[in-house]
Amino acid sequence: MSDLRRLFGIEHPIVLGPFGGLSSVALTAAVSDAGGLGGFGLYGFDGARIRSTVAALREATARPFAVNIWLPTGDEVEPNAQHAVFAQALQPFYEAVGLDVPGRPDQYLPSLDEQLDAIWESAPPVLSVVFGVPTDEMIDEARRRGIRVVGTATTVAEAVALAEAGVDAVVATGLEAGGHRVSFLRPAEDSLIGTLALVPQVVDAVDVPVIAAGGIADRRGVAAAFALGASAVQVGTAFLATAESATTDAHREAIHSTAADETVLTRAMSGRLARGARNRAVRAIEASGTIAPFPMQNWLTGRFRAVANDQGLGELQSLWMGQGAPLAHARTASEAFAELRAGVPGEN
């Protein structure tokens, strides 16, 4: 535990989960200023946006923070003729928010090289990655620039692969976690291990600090994670529900009103398996049987989801949340942090 605090330069072993599209500078800074490690998701950000975001984070907090990127798995589709077919299948959702069916873009995502160039130039204190193992070149460049690297595992084998690659810490994320299942060695559906089973096995298998994630939303979950051998906890949903996050009131209300057994794992919104509330959009897309591969589906639904967010239409948003959502009672980041800190051994 003390090693992880020294590793990241933080006071309390509490990490903010990075949210793709829902992170905010205010929330990241609030967690870092409280003595934890704030996290910010850079999914879909081009180089210019990464540079400006890291600059904004540095202006907002003098404490360490982490930024997160998705590594390519090799099966991502590029824009192609099928775009029009899958876009047309979502026409009712575009019409619901007043949009035309979108045409095919030049690309669905910026390249990893573009993102990394901006990260190396900006040199955030910590870089976390999901959906894979950073290359030797990435690890070496990060070390050269004084950047700590954190990998994310959903199985013991993934954790071992990350540790052998030289990451500084591993997030062991159980199936209870909200958002995307970031498996990379086997299909996500074949990598569904609960936090209680996963964390101690990862602790036994690797020689780097392990950060527990999935279903942790209050002091009891934190205490349990440390009893399992974790060196820190990573928390998403409990912070996502706070006023400082970049999500909508409709999403916050869904977190407060969705029972643990009402969250589902679905590919409907992005083409990759993710946990969230089964709202009208998820139900309709699943029923249609027409889901584009990633990242095409994520880009296509993202067009109507963005407008739905602005219009407060929760039934057309991605309402990502973990199974611990009913435990997310805090309304502000400081309240959430205080509740989580109360579960850290030796801190009270």
N, C-alpha and C positions, 0 to 999 in steps of 0.2 A: 504493500500500500504506500509506504513512504517512498519507495523507489519510483512509483508512478507519479507521485506529486513532484519529485525532483525532476523526473524525465520531462514533464510538461511545464514545470515552473508554476504549478497551481497550488492552492491551499487545501482544497477539498476535492475528493475523488468523485466528482459528479460531472458528467459530460452531457452536453446538449446534443441530441440527435440531429443530424442535418436533414433539412426538408427540401426536396427538389421543388422549387417554385413557391414554397411557403415559408422559407427562411426570411428573417428580417434582421437588419443591422441592430435594431433596438433590442431584440430578444437575445441575439448572440452576445452583444455587449453587456446586457444585464447579467447573464450567467457568468461571463468572464469576470465582471466587476465584483460579483458575489464570491469569487474565489474558485469557481469551477472552470471548465473548459467549454466556452461557447463554440457552437458549430454552425456552419453555413453551407447549404447545398448549392453547388454550382452547375447542376444538371442543365444542359442546353445553353449555357453562357458562352458567348464568343470571347476572344481575347480581350477586346476593349472593355467588355462588361466585367470580366474577371478583375482586370487591373483597377477599375473604378470601385468595385465592391471591396477588394482588399484595402484600398486606400480609405474607403469610408469606414471600414472596421477599425483600422488603425486610428482614425480620427475619433471614433466613438469610445474606444477603450485602450488603455495602456497595458492591459493584461493579455496573456496568450490566448489565442483562439485557433480553431481548426476550420479548414475549408475542405469540401468533399467533392470528388469527381467520380463518374462512372467509367470504368474501363470497358473497352469494346470486347465483346465475347466472340466476335467473328461471324455471328449469324444475323447481324443487323442488315436490314434491307435498305437499298438505295431507292430513290424515287423512280418509279417505273410505270408501265402502262396500267398495271393493276390499281394504281392510285385512284383512278376515276371510279372504278367498280366499288371499292371500299368506301370512298367518299360518298357516293350516291346512297349507299346503305344507311348512312347517318343523316340523310337529308331531313328527316323529321326533327332532329335535334337542332340543326342549323335554323330551320324555320321557326322553331320555338323561341329562339333568341333574336330573330330578325337578320340572319346572315344568309348569304348565298353559299352554295356548295363550293368549297375552296378548290382552286386549281392546284396542279402539281408544283411544289417548290423546287428550287435548285438542289436543296439538301434538307434533310430533316434535323440534322445535328451538326454542330461545328466539329472539326476534326480533333482528335486527342492531341495531336502535335500543336495545334493552335492553342488549346487550353494549357498544355504544359509550358509552352513558351511564356505565356502570361504568368503562370504560377512561379516559374523560376525567376522571372524578372521581379515579381512582387514579393517573393519569399515570405509567405505566411509562416507563422511559427509551427503549425502542424498541418499536414496533408493527410486526409483519410481517403481511402479508395474502397469501392464496392464492385462486385461482379468480376473479380479476378485478382491476379497476383501481379504486383508491379515488377517491371523488368529490372535486371541488374543496372541498366543505364539510369532508370528512374531513381532507384535507391542511391546510386553513387552521386547523382546530381543533387538529390535532396540533402545528402550528408554534406556535400561540398558547400551548400548554401545554408547549412544549419537548420534544415527543416526536418522535424520528426515525421515519421510515416506510420500510419495506422491502417491495417487491413481488416476486412470484415468477413467472418466465416459463419456458415450455417451448419457445418458438420465438422467433426474432428479432423477428417482428412484435409478439408480446406484450411483449417487453422494450422496444421502441420506444414502445408505448402507455403503459407504466408510466412510462418516463422523461419522456415528454411531459406526463404528469399531474402530475409534480413529486415523485416518490418520491426518497428520498435515496440508495438503492442498490437493485440488482436481483439477486436470486438466479436464476442460470441453471441449471436443473435438468434433467440429462440423463435419458434413458429408463432408465438403470441404477439409478436411485434407488429405494429402498423406499417403501412406502406409496402414497398416492394421486397419480395424475398430475393435476396441478392446471391443466390447459389450460383456456382460456376463450374464445379467438377461434375455434377450430375444434375438432371432436371430438378427444378424447384419442387415439383410434386413428390420427388423421391428424396428430398432433403429436409423433411419437416420434423425437426427434433425440438422438443420443448426446452425452455430455458433451464428448468430444474435438472434435466438429464444432460443437457449439452455443456453447461458451464464447468462442472467439476471434471468432466472428461477432457475438455480442452485444457483446463488448468494442469491436469496430469500429463498432457501430451506435449506441451510447449514450454519453453524456458523464457518466455517474455511475458510481461503483465497481460492479464486478461480482463477485458471490460465486458461486464454482463449487460445484455439488452434483451428486452422482450417481456412485456407484462409488468414492468416495474413502474409504479406510479405513486407510491407513498413510502413512508419510513419502513413499513413491514417488508416490502419488496427489496429495499436497499439492504436491510439487515440480512435477509435471506441470501442475497447475492454474495455478501461477504462471507457468510457461513459456508457457502459453496466453494470458496477460495478465490473469488474475484478480487481484483485490485481496485476496481472502480465500477460505476454503473453508467450506462448511457440511457437517457430517458428522452422519449419523443412526445407521445400523446399528452402527457401531463403538462408539458410546456406549450404544445401546440394549442391547447385550450385557453392559454392566457392571453391577456389583452395585448401583449407585446408582439405576438406572432403576426405573420402576414396573412393569415387565413381570414375567413369571413365569419360574420356572426352566425350565419346558417350552419357553418361547419362546427363552430364552437357549441352551438345548441345540439347538434347531432352527437358530438362527443359526450355531452352531459346526459343525453337521453337514450343512447344506444346500449343495450345490454351486451355482455360479453359474448353470449351465444347468438347475437344478431349481426356480428361482424362476419365477413366472408372473405375467402381467398378467391380472387377473380382475375382474369386476363382482359376483361371487358374494356377497361379504360385505356390501357397502354399496350396490350399485347404480351405483357409479362405478368407473372403472378404477383398479386399485391393484396394486402388486407385492408378492408375498409367497410363502410356501411353499404348494405345492398339497397341503394335508392332506385328511383324509377329508371334512370339511365342504365345502371348496371343490369337490372332485371330485363329491360327491353333488349339490350345488346346481347346478353347471354341467350335470350329466347330466340333472337334472330339467327343465331348460329354463324354469323358473319363477323369475324374479328380479324383484322389485318395483323400481320406480324409486326414486331417492334423494329424500329421506332415509328413506323408508319401510323399504327393505330394511336399511339400517344400524340403524334402531331395532329392527326385528324380530329380526335376528341378534344385536343387542346384548344382548337379554334372556338368551339361552342362553350367549353368549360370556362374560358377566360371571360367571355361575355356573361355567362351565367353567374360567375363570381361577382361581377359588377352589378348585376341585377338582383343579387340575393336569392338566386334560385338553387337552393341546396339539392333539389332532386336531379339537377343536371351537372353537379360538381363531382369531383373526386373527393369523397369524404373519407380520406385515409385516417385510420385509427387502429390502435392495438386492442387486445382483449382486456387490457387494464383500464379502458376508457371510463367505466363506472367509478373508478377510484380517483379520477382527475377532478378534484374539487376546487383547486386553487384558481383564483381569478387573475392573479398577477404573477410575473416571473419570480419576484422576491418571495411570495407566499409559497410557490411550488418548490423553490430552492430550499427554503427553511424546512419544509416538511420532509424533503428527501434527506437533507443533512442530518435530521434528527435520527435517521436510521444508520448512520455511519458509526461503526464501533470506535469508542474512545474520543468522540467529538462532543459528547454531552455529559 
